[in-house]
Amino acid sequence: MDKKVQKRIAFGYNRGFSNNIEINELQAMTVKLIYELYADGESMGSISARFESCSIPSPYNNPKWGKQAISKILSYERYIGDENYPKIIDEELINRVQRVRLEKAK
């Protein structure tokens, strides 16, 4: 039985030749930077403004980055890797981001 092919894949990945999900190195650098900046205390709005001023395209290839796009990336658990997705972010960084998010929610 064939595995169901996911239509849309997460920012930071591409679909490879045989439908495998592979890391998109340029987008993965953006994902890592989002995690690092946020873990170091930068706000989603500040990250968005930084990316827009540097002309880094959003996940939908737009010049504008919304806070929702940043939030979605920060909450996507597959970045630590699973059976289908290669690892982009290590667990320690994900845990740091989750602690910051919890603190900001208080």
HELIX and SHEET records of a PDB file:
HELIX    1   1 GLU A   25  ALA A   39  1                                  15    
HELIX    2   2 MET A   44  SER A   53  1                                  10    
HELIX    3   3 LYS A   67  LEU A   74  1                                   8    
HELIX    4   4 GLU A   77  ILE A   80  5                                   4    
HELIX    5   5 GLU A   91  ALA A  105  1                                  15    
SHEET    1   A 2 TYR A  13  ARG A  15  0                                        
SHEET    2   A 2 ILE A  21  ILE A  23 -1                                        
END                                                                             
